[in-house]
Amino acid sequence: MKKEYKEGDIAIIIDLDKCIGSGECVIACPVEIFEVVDGKAIVKNVKECIECCACVNACPQNAIEHSSC
């Protein structure tokens, strides 16, 4: 199952079947938009995303898709 977080032109999709809640996206994101809740990554505030793609590159499970990456 995939969960999409969208704000304007930015869309971040997390594949919940792949996400293992490692928190690498939380650590990598310079604007702290990610959080791990109940063992899965969530996006707290898409509009603060700076489109750096650090989350996509950090995820060991390739569970994050980003419209800018």
VEXDREN-367460 format. One line per field, with one value per residue (C-alpha): z, x, y; residue in one letter. Coordinates in nm, 3 decimals. Each point is the difference from the previous one (the first is absolute). Last residue first. Layout:
# residues N
c3	Z, ...;
c1	X, ...;
c2	Y, ...;
resn	A, ...;
END
This chain:
# residues 69
c3	-0.775, -0.001, 0.021, 0.287, 0.046, 0.332, 0.077, -0.153, 0.290, 0.129, -0.013, -0.002, -0.371, -0.007, 0.323, -0.118, -0.309, 0.045, -0.076, 0.267, 0.179, 0.241, -0.190, 0.056, 0.376, 0.219, -0.255, 0.142, 0.036, 0.141, 0.325, 0.185, -0.081, -0.145, -0.077, -0.311, -0.074, 0.184, -0.223, -0.060, -0.069, 0.041, 0.360, -0.045, -0.334, 0.169, 0.256, -0.039, -0.011, -0.214, -0.302, -0.293, 0.052, 0.107, -0.336, 0.082, -0.264, 0.013, -0.230, -0.049, -0.259, 0.249, 0.317, -0.023, 0.235, -0.165, 0.189, -0.187, 0.090;
c1	1.379, -0.244, -0.324, 0.139, -0.024, 0.092, 0.010, 0.341, 0.063, 0.321, -0.157, 0.278, -0.004, -0.375, 0.012, 0.292, -0.201, 0.078, -0.355, -0.007, -0.297, -0.174, -0.331, 0.000, -0.048, -0.008, 0.093, -0.037, 0.247, -0.127, 0.065, -0.305, 0.101, 0.341, 0.032, 0.097, -0.011, 0.322, 0.134, 0.342, -0.151, 0.268, -0.071, -0.376, 0.046, 0.233, -0.271, 0.020, -0.378, -0.007, -0.161, -0.050, -0.370, -0.060, 0.117, 0.043, -0.093, 0.116, -0.171, 0.108, -0.175, -0.245, -0.002, -0.022, 0.057, -0.074, -0.027, 0.075, -0.129;
c2	1.323, 0.289, -0.200, -0.206, -0.377, -0.155, -0.375, -0.067, -0.241, 0.160, 0.348, 0.258, 0.091, 0.061, 0.199, 0.215, 0.098, 0.373, 0.113, 0.274, -0.158, 0.240, -0.030, -0.377, 0.031, -0.308, -0.266, -0.350, -0.285, -0.330, -0.188, 0.131, 0.356, 0.089, 0.371, 0.192, 0.374, 0.079, 0.279, -0.160, -0.344, -0.268, -0.102, -0.028, -0.177, -0.252, -0.071, -0.378, -0.022, -0.316, 0.167, -0.243, -0.077, 0.361, 0.130, 0.368, 0.254, 0.362, 0.247, 0.361, 0.216, 0.149, -0.210, -0.378, -0.294, -0.332, -0.328, -0.321, -0.345;
resn	C, S, S, H, E, I, A, N, Q, P, C, A, N, V, C, A, C, C, E, I, C, E, K, V, N, K, V, I, A, K, G, D, V, V, E, F, I, E, V, P, C, A, I, V, C, E, G, S, G, I, C, K, D, L, D, I, I, I, A, I, D, G, E, K, Y, E, K, K, M;
END
